[in-house]
Amino acid sequence: MKLKDKQKEQYQIEDFRNGNEQMLSYFFDLHYKSLCYFAGRLLQDEHQAKDIVSGCFVKLWERHADFETAQNIKAFLYISCRNACLDYLKHLKRKTAAQELYFNQLNGEEENILFHIIETEILEILGNEIELLPPKCKEVFKMIYLDGKKTDEIAEQLGLSVQTIRNHKTKAIELLKNQLLKKGVSSAVYLAFLFFIDRR
């Protein structure tokens, strides 16, 4: 991070710690969408995910004087969100198969949660690039990586062959790889992307 950026971040944190509501709006705009995606994947319930994420920002604001860095704020939001999702799933009497899976992951190894956080951040970085993909590639990519659907399921839904779906998926991945390389992302981010696409 450049010195100028570090100084800017320091001013933002000081303002936040001092109760400047504009800085709460700044961090809300920065993290809300990603946290909703993160919670939505865990809960399989978009409305509930939004409620939980809003609650996390309320908790953040209640403790605004405690944070020393933007990274502390981000970590607090993700941990709060994870814990709130776990509590919600714990008290849900009837869980879908996906909710049961995520509940077991939340209750289990930390690396599963870390993967979901990395996945969220990768999709955030790719946000604009995904929207610029050719229409069918974009549709297929979203159905596989955002909706968690299988190739044969998508083929049936779109009335296309399984091979055509695979072709669209391959093309989308190649275009996104090229965009990441053009952006000059770090090798860690690029590797995280490769890991992410291999999980499907």
Backbone bond lengths (Angstrom), bond angles and torsions (degrees), N, CA, C in turn:
res aa  C-N    CA-C-N  psi(-1)  N-CA   C-N-CA  omega(-1)  CA-C   N-CA-C  phi
1 M - - - 1.458 - - 1.531 109.91 -
2 K 1.342 117.31 132.65 1.456 120.92 -179.66 1.524 109.86 -68.45
3 L 1.353 114.55 156.91 1.466 120.81 -178.96 1.530 110.75 -56.99
4 K 1.348 116.12 -43.71 1.467 120.77 -179.30 1.541 110.78 -60.05
5 D 1.347 115.52 -42.46 1.470 120.20 179.34 1.526 111.29 -66.09
6 K 1.347 115.66 -38.63 1.475 120.17 178.22 1.523 110.79 -62.80
7 Q 1.340 115.61 -42.33 1.470 119.93 179.63 1.530 110.85 -65.02
8 K 1.335 115.22 -41.58 1.471 120.06 179.27 1.532 109.86 -61.53
9 E 1.337 115.43 -45.02 1.469 119.80 179.53 1.523 110.62 -61.95
10 Q 1.323 116.65 -39.70 1.465 120.75 -179.53 1.533 111.05 -62.71
11 Y 1.338 116.04 -42.14 1.470 120.42 177.36 1.531 110.73 -63.13
12 Q 1.337 115.40 -41.49 1.466 119.87 179.74 1.531 111.03 -61.74
13 I 1.330 115.59 -43.96 1.471 120.23 -179.94 1.525 110.79 -64.99
14 E 1.325 116.28 -41.54 1.477 119.66 179.09 1.522 110.25 -61.74
15 D 1.333 115.74 -43.82 1.466 120.16 178.22 1.531 110.65 -61.77
16 F 1.322 115.63 -42.36 1.465 120.81 -179.99 1.522 110.30 -63.07
17 R 1.327 116.20 -46.90 1.465 121.04 -179.83 1.529 111.68 -61.62
18 N 1.332 115.32 -30.80 1.466 120.46 -179.59 1.525 113.07 -84.52
19 G 1.343 116.69 3.35 1.463 119.79 174.79 1.509 115.90 88.76
20 N 1.344 117.14 23.26 1.460 120.81 178.14 1.537 108.91 -76.34
21 E 1.337 116.13 112.54 1.463 120.44 -175.60 1.522 113.17 -66.73
22 Q 1.335 116.52 -23.55 1.475 119.47 176.73 1.519 110.74 -63.59
23 M 1.331 116.34 -32.72 1.460 119.56 178.93 1.524 110.78 -74.16
24 L 1.325 117.56 -29.75 1.467 119.81 173.48 1.540 108.21 -63.42
25 S 1.331 116.55 -43.60 1.475 121.19 177.83 1.527 110.57 -61.16
26 Y 1.334 115.82 -38.64 1.472 120.67 179.69 1.532 110.43 -61.84
27 F 1.332 117.16 -49.00 1.465 120.53 -178.92 1.534 111.27 -70.27
28 F 1.334 115.90 -31.08 1.464 120.49 175.91 1.530 109.53 -62.24
29 D 1.344 116.23 -50.18 1.470 120.67 179.87 1.526 111.68 -62.41
30 L 1.314 115.81 -34.20 1.467 121.58 -177.79 1.532 112.19 -70.10
31 H 1.336 117.34 -39.22 1.467 119.90 -170.61 1.530 116.72 -115.73
32 Y 1.329 117.97 -14.35 1.468 120.13 -172.74 1.532 113.27 -57.03
33 K 1.323 116.72 -51.06 1.465 120.88 -176.04 1.537 111.40 -60.28
34 S 1.326 116.23 -45.17 1.472 120.97 -179.34 1.526 111.19 -64.67
35 L 1.326 116.19 -41.91 1.466 119.73 -179.98 1.530 111.10 -66.28
36 C 1.327 116.59 -36.73 1.480 119.77 177.53 1.521 110.08 -64.69
37 Y 1.331 116.42 -39.53 1.469 119.55 177.10 1.528 109.59 -64.46
38 F 1.324 115.78 -45.67 1.472 122.48 -179.50 1.528 110.45 -58.32
39 A 1.336 116.44 -51.65 1.475 121.06 -179.33 1.522 111.15 -67.89
40 G 1.328 116.48 -37.68 1.464 120.75 179.94 1.516 112.41 -62.12
41 R 1.332 116.39 -38.65 1.467 120.20 178.18 1.527 110.49 -66.47
42 L 1.321 116.52 -37.94 1.460 120.76 -177.79 1.531 112.07 -74.81
43 L 1.329 116.21 -38.45 1.469 119.84 -174.31 1.517 114.08 -94.20
44 Q 1.340 116.67 -22.23 1.467 121.01 -174.46 1.533 110.08 58.24
45 D 1.335 115.48 33.88 1.468 121.01 -178.49 1.528 107.27 -150.74
46 E 1.334 114.93 100.39 1.473 120.55 -173.33 1.526 112.48 -61.82
47 H 1.333 117.29 -43.16 1.463 121.47 -178.04 1.533 110.91 -62.88
48 Q 1.331 115.91 -46.60 1.464 120.88 179.76 1.528 110.87 -65.32
49 A 1.334 115.73 -37.04 1.470 120.81 178.97 1.534 109.96 -60.18
50 K 1.324 116.45 -44.72 1.482 120.65 179.83 1.521 110.64 -63.41
51 D 1.330 117.16 -40.58 1.479 120.93 178.09 1.529 110.87 -61.54
52 I 1.334 115.42 -43.80 1.465 119.90 -178.65 1.520 110.91 -65.65
53 V 1.326 116.06 -43.95 1.475 119.70 -179.41 1.534 110.30 -63.69
54 S 1.318 117.35 -41.39 1.474 120.24 177.21 1.525 110.36 -59.63
55 G 1.339 115.79 -41.18 1.466 120.75 177.59 1.521 112.55 -62.21
56 C 1.333 116.47 -34.88 1.472 120.76 178.68 1.533 110.95 -65.38
57 F 1.327 116.13 -37.22 1.468 119.31 178.87 1.530 111.09 -71.04
58 V 1.344 116.69 -32.06 1.471 120.56 175.12 1.534 108.85 -62.92
59 K 1.347 116.33 -46.05 1.471 120.79 178.39 1.523 111.32 -62.41
60 L 1.320 115.34 -40.42 1.476 120.27 178.55 1.528 110.21 -59.04
61 W 1.330 115.75 -46.10 1.465 120.26 -177.36 1.526 111.69 -67.62
62 E 1.334 116.46 -35.26 1.470 120.40 177.93 1.527 111.26 -61.61
63 R 1.347 116.21 -27.29 1.473 120.85 -178.18 1.523 111.98 -112.92
64 H 1.333 116.89 25.12 1.471 120.58 -172.01 1.530 114.45 -55.27
65 A 1.329 116.94 -27.94 1.475 119.65 -177.40 1.529 112.83 -77.10
66 D 1.339 117.38 -8.41 1.472 121.13 -173.48 1.524 115.07 -89.07
67 F 1.328 117.64 -11.04 1.469 119.40 -169.81 1.526 112.96 -97.35
68 E 1.342 114.15 136.58 1.462 119.24 -176.82 1.521 114.10 -107.87
69 T 1.327 117.05 -20.73 1.474 120.13 178.90 1.526 110.15 -140.87
70 A 1.345 115.14 162.05 1.470 120.68 176.77 1.526 109.73 -64.92
71 Q 1.335 116.80 -31.05 1.471 121.16 178.90 1.531 110.51 -66.95
72 N 1.347 116.31 -37.24 1.479 120.74 176.16 1.527 110.27 -60.55
73 I 1.326 115.62 -41.63 1.472 121.00 -179.00 1.526 110.15 -64.31
74 K 1.333 115.32 -46.78 1.467 120.56 -180.00 1.530 110.90 -61.20
75 A 1.328 116.34 -46.41 1.474 120.76 -179.87 1.525 110.37 -61.67
76 F 1.335 116.81 -42.85 1.465 121.07 179.53 1.529 110.48 -59.93
77 L 1.335 116.17 -43.99 1.465 120.32 -178.52 1.529 111.53 -63.51
78 Y 1.327 116.46 -44.44 1.477 119.45 -179.15 1.534 111.45 -67.94
79 I 1.322 116.69 -41.28 1.476 119.86 179.42 1.527 110.38 -66.12
80 S 1.337 116.22 -43.74 1.476 120.41 178.14 1.520 110.70 -61.39
81 C 1.318 115.44 -42.04 1.461 121.31 -179.11 1.530 110.26 -65.12
82 R 1.306 116.23 -44.75 1.469 121.63 178.56 1.528 110.11 -59.83
83 N 1.339 116.85 -47.48 1.468 121.06 -178.49 1.527 111.99 -64.38
84 A 1.341 115.57 -40.03 1.471 119.90 179.81 1.531 110.53 -67.24
85 C 1.334 116.83 -37.83 1.468 120.80 177.16 1.526 110.25 -64.78
86 L 1.323 115.74 -41.94 1.465 121.09 179.11 1.528 110.34 -61.60
87 D 1.334 116.62 -45.47 1.475 121.27 178.89 1.528 111.00 -61.15
88 Y 1.334 114.74 -43.97 1.472 118.92 -179.36 1.526 110.72 -61.62
89 L 1.333 116.75 -47.85 1.469 120.54 -178.83 1.529 111.83 -66.35
90 K 1.331 115.55 -34.38 1.470 120.68 179.86 1.532 110.46 -61.09
91 H 1.333 116.01 -38.43 1.469 120.08 -175.68 1.531 113.31 -94.26
92 L 1.322 116.41 0.87 1.461 120.31 178.71 1.526 108.58 -79.69
93 K 1.313 116.43 118.36 1.467 119.49 -173.93 1.524 112.71 -68.67
94 R 1.329 116.39 -40.99 1.462 119.31 179.68 1.528 108.69 -119.48
95 K 1.313 115.25 117.35 1.463 120.22 -179.02 1.527 110.31 -106.78
96 T 1.338 115.95 145.30 1.464 119.32 172.02 1.533 106.84 -74.00
97 A 1.330 116.78 170.40 1.475 120.67 179.00 1.531 110.23 -60.03
98 A 1.351 116.51 -41.11 1.472 120.48 -179.26 1.528 110.41 -66.36
99 Q 1.340 116.46 -41.83 1.471 119.82 179.11 1.524 110.73 -64.17
100 E 1.316 116.71 -38.81 1.466 121.10 178.06 1.523 110.50 -62.07
101 L 1.337 115.55 -42.77 1.469 121.25 179.10 1.525 110.68 -61.06
102 Y 1.345 116.23 -50.09 1.465 119.92 -178.42 1.528 111.65 -66.54
103 F 1.333 116.57 -35.23 1.468 119.82 177.41 1.525 109.97 -60.60
104 N 1.335 116.59 -45.08 1.467 120.80 178.75 1.522 111.34 -63.88
105 Q 1.338 116.38 -36.70 1.468 119.99 177.96 1.525 110.92 -68.37
106 L 1.329 116.03 -43.56 1.465 120.26 179.32 1.523 111.14 -62.14
107 N 1.309 114.73 -35.18 1.455 121.00 -178.14 1.524 111.96 -81.05
108 G 1.336 115.00 -13.85 1.463 119.92 -173.67 1.507 113.64 -103.39
109 E 1.331 114.58 -126.19 1.461 120.52 -171.04 1.521 111.97 -72.13
110 E 1.336 114.44 140.82 1.463 120.62 178.77 1.525 111.19 -65.14
111 E 1.336 117.76 -27.55 1.468 119.72 -176.01 1.527 111.50 -64.72
112 N 1.339 117.36 -28.01 1.461 119.36 176.53 1.523 110.95 -65.48
113 I 1.316 116.32 -41.38 1.465 120.72 178.28 1.519 109.32 -67.36
114 L 1.334 115.89 -41.33 1.461 120.11 178.71 1.531 109.29 -58.36
115 F 1.339 116.17 -41.81 1.459 119.12 178.59 1.524 110.85 -59.99
116 H 1.340 117.41 -44.18 1.469 120.26 -179.35 1.531 111.37 -63.41
117 I 1.330 116.48 -35.77 1.470 119.87 178.03 1.526 109.86 -67.73
118 I 1.340 116.82 -44.89 1.467 120.65 178.88 1.524 109.93 -62.00
119 E 1.343 116.04 -43.37 1.461 121.75 179.07 1.529 110.21 -57.75
120 T 1.329 116.61 -44.94 1.463 121.74 179.53 1.523 110.89 -60.28
121 E 1.340 115.37 -44.35 1.468 119.25 -178.01 1.519 112.01 -68.95
122 I 1.332 117.10 -37.12 1.465 120.56 177.64 1.529 109.36 -62.09
123 L 1.337 116.29 -45.77 1.464 120.15 -179.22 1.528 111.33 -65.86
124 E 1.329 116.15 -30.88 1.470 119.88 177.11 1.528 109.81 -66.95
125 I 1.347 116.22 -45.09 1.472 120.79 178.71 1.526 110.25 -62.23
126 L 1.353 115.40 -38.61 1.464 120.80 -176.30 1.527 113.89 -83.06
127 G 1.333 116.05 -7.64 1.471 120.70 -172.93 1.513 115.58 -40.36
128 N 1.331 117.05 -58.30 1.466 120.95 -176.91 1.519 111.74 -67.90
129 E 1.348 115.61 -39.26 1.469 119.81 -178.67 1.533 111.54 -63.66
130 I 1.339 116.02 -37.85 1.476 119.30 178.40 1.527 109.89 -61.57
131 E 1.344 115.63 -41.60 1.466 120.23 -179.01 1.528 112.06 -66.13
132 L 1.340 117.92 -23.39 1.466 122.05 -178.23 1.530 113.04 -89.68
133 L 1.330 117.09 -3.63 1.466 120.23 178.71 1.535 110.13 -65.31
134 P 1.357 117.42 154.23 1.478 118.93 173.28 1.534 109.10 -54.80
135 P 1.334 117.72 145.47 1.473 121.79 -171.86 1.525 116.34 -46.10
136 K 1.335 118.33 -50.89 1.474 119.84 -177.39 1.525 111.37 -68.65
137 C 1.346 116.64 -39.09 1.474 120.47 177.95 1.521 109.75 -60.97
138 K 1.327 115.34 -44.11 1.470 120.79 -179.73 1.531 110.24 -62.18
139 E 1.331 115.91 -45.70 1.468 120.46 -178.65 1.530 111.05 -61.11
140 V 1.326 115.92 -46.79 1.470 120.91 -178.80 1.526 110.69 -65.69
141 F 1.343 116.89 -44.59 1.471 121.10 -179.31 1.525 110.29 -59.12
142 K 1.319 116.34 -45.60 1.469 120.35 -179.06 1.531 111.32 -64.75
143 M 1.318 116.26 -39.72 1.464 119.36 -178.79 1.535 111.21 -66.47
144 I 1.337 115.72 -36.02 1.473 119.56 179.71 1.521 110.85 -76.93
145 Y 1.348 116.92 -51.85 1.465 120.40 -168.82 1.523 114.52 -93.13
146 L 1.318 118.09 -22.85 1.467 119.30 178.82 1.535 111.45 -101.00
147 D 1.332 115.63 -38.49 1.473 119.03 -178.01 1.524 112.58 -94.76
148 G 1.349 116.56 -12.37 1.466 120.52 177.79 1.518 114.08 70.51
149 K 1.352 116.51 26.55 1.464 119.07 -178.66 1.531 111.28 -85.43
150 K 1.336 115.32 156.47 1.470 121.00 -179.72 1.519 110.10 -90.91
151 T 1.342 114.34 158.21 1.467 121.05 -176.09 1.528 112.52 -55.51
152 D 1.328 117.17 -48.64 1.467 119.69 -177.53 1.532 112.12 -66.40
153 E 1.333 114.96 -32.77 1.476 121.19 177.81 1.535 109.92 -64.97
154 I 1.346 115.50 -43.78 1.479 121.02 -179.82 1.525 110.00 -66.81
155 A 1.349 115.77 -42.56 1.472 120.68 179.99 1.527 110.39 -56.65
156 E 1.329 114.77 -44.98 1.470 119.92 -179.64 1.522 110.82 -65.68
157 Q 1.333 116.12 -43.16 1.465 121.18 -177.99 1.527 112.04 -64.93
158 L 1.349 116.52 -39.23 1.469 120.48 -176.76 1.531 112.96 -93.22
159 G 1.336 116.51 -5.28 1.465 119.83 -179.50 1.515 112.65 69.10
160 L 1.330 116.25 34.73 1.473 121.90 -179.76 1.522 109.20 -121.94
161 S 1.336 116.04 164.18 1.468 118.82 178.10 1.529 109.43 -75.69
162 V 1.339 115.41 156.96 1.473 121.01 177.60 1.525 109.85 -59.14
163 Q 1.340 117.32 -39.20 1.470 121.19 -179.86 1.527 111.03 -63.28
164 T 1.322 116.97 -40.30 1.476 120.75 178.82 1.530 109.89 -62.44
165 I 1.334 116.91 -41.59 1.472 120.97 178.09 1.526 109.26 -62.21
166 R 1.334 116.47 -43.88 1.472 120.00 178.83 1.524 111.14 -61.37
167 N 1.344 116.30 -39.62 1.469 120.72 179.23 1.530 111.16 -63.03
168 H 1.340 115.79 -43.74 1.476 120.30 178.89 1.534 110.05 -63.15
169 K 1.332 116.05 -41.36 1.463 121.17 179.78 1.533 110.29 -62.47
170 T 1.336 116.47 -47.76 1.474 121.80 -179.71 1.524 110.99 -60.40
171 K 1.331 115.81 -44.69 1.471 120.18 -179.75 1.528 110.66 -63.02
172 A 1.348 116.56 -43.60 1.473 121.07 179.74 1.525 110.39 -60.10
173 I 1.347 117.01 -45.07 1.467 121.21 -178.65 1.527 110.91 -63.28
174 E 1.346 116.17 -43.10 1.476 119.74 179.88 1.532 111.05 -62.64
175 L 1.341 116.32 -43.51 1.472 120.22 179.53 1.528 110.97 -63.45
176 L 1.332 116.33 -41.07 1.470 120.24 179.97 1.533 111.10 -68.47
177 K 1.327 117.10 -38.96 1.476 120.59 176.46 1.517 109.95 -58.68
178 N 1.345 115.88 -46.45 1.468 120.21 -179.97 1.518 111.81 -61.44
179 Q 1.346 116.30 -40.23 1.464 120.46 179.47 1.531 111.20 -64.98
180 L 1.331 116.45 -41.19 1.468 120.06 178.47 1.526 110.84 -62.51
181 L 1.339 115.77 -41.81 1.472 120.05 -179.97 1.529 110.53 -66.52
182 K 1.336 116.28 -39.57 1.473 120.16 177.73 1.526 111.11 -63.75
183 K 1.337 115.83 -36.29 1.472 120.58 179.76 1.517 111.39 -70.23
184 G 1.334 116.32 -17.78 1.467 120.23 -179.26 1.516 112.75 71.60
185 V 1.347 116.33 37.85 1.463 118.53 179.00 1.524 109.89 -67.71
186 S 1.308 116.29 159.47 1.467 120.84 -179.34 1.531 109.80 -65.71
187 S 1.316 115.63 157.88 1.472 119.88 179.70 1.530 110.06 -63.06
188 A 1.338 117.71 -30.58 1.473 121.17 179.08 1.529 110.35 -64.36
189 V 1.330 116.66 -42.89 1.469 120.96 179.27 1.529 109.65 -66.56
190 Y 1.334 116.20 -41.71 1.465 120.19 179.97 1.531 110.45 -63.07
191 L 1.321 116.54 -43.26 1.469 121.06 178.17 1.531 111.12 -64.07
192 A 1.336 115.42 -38.70 1.472 120.14 178.12 1.529 109.79 -62.66
193 F 1.322 116.30 -38.86 1.472 120.87 177.73 1.530 109.98 -63.25
194 L 1.334 117.01 -45.90 1.467 120.98 179.82 1.529 110.68 -61.62
195 F 1.340 115.95 -39.92 1.460 120.92 178.10 1.534 109.75 -64.52
196 F 1.317 115.04 -42.35 1.471 121.54 -179.27 1.531 111.29 -60.35
197 I 1.346 117.49 -47.68 1.464 119.47 -176.47 1.531 111.69 -72.08
198 D 1.331 116.45 -23.78 1.468 119.91 178.56 1.520 112.52 -75.16
199 R 1.324 117.21 -16.77 1.473 119.97 -177.16 1.532 112.09 -76.91
200 R 1.353 117.28 -8.29 1.471 120.06 -178.53 1.513 109.90 -110.64
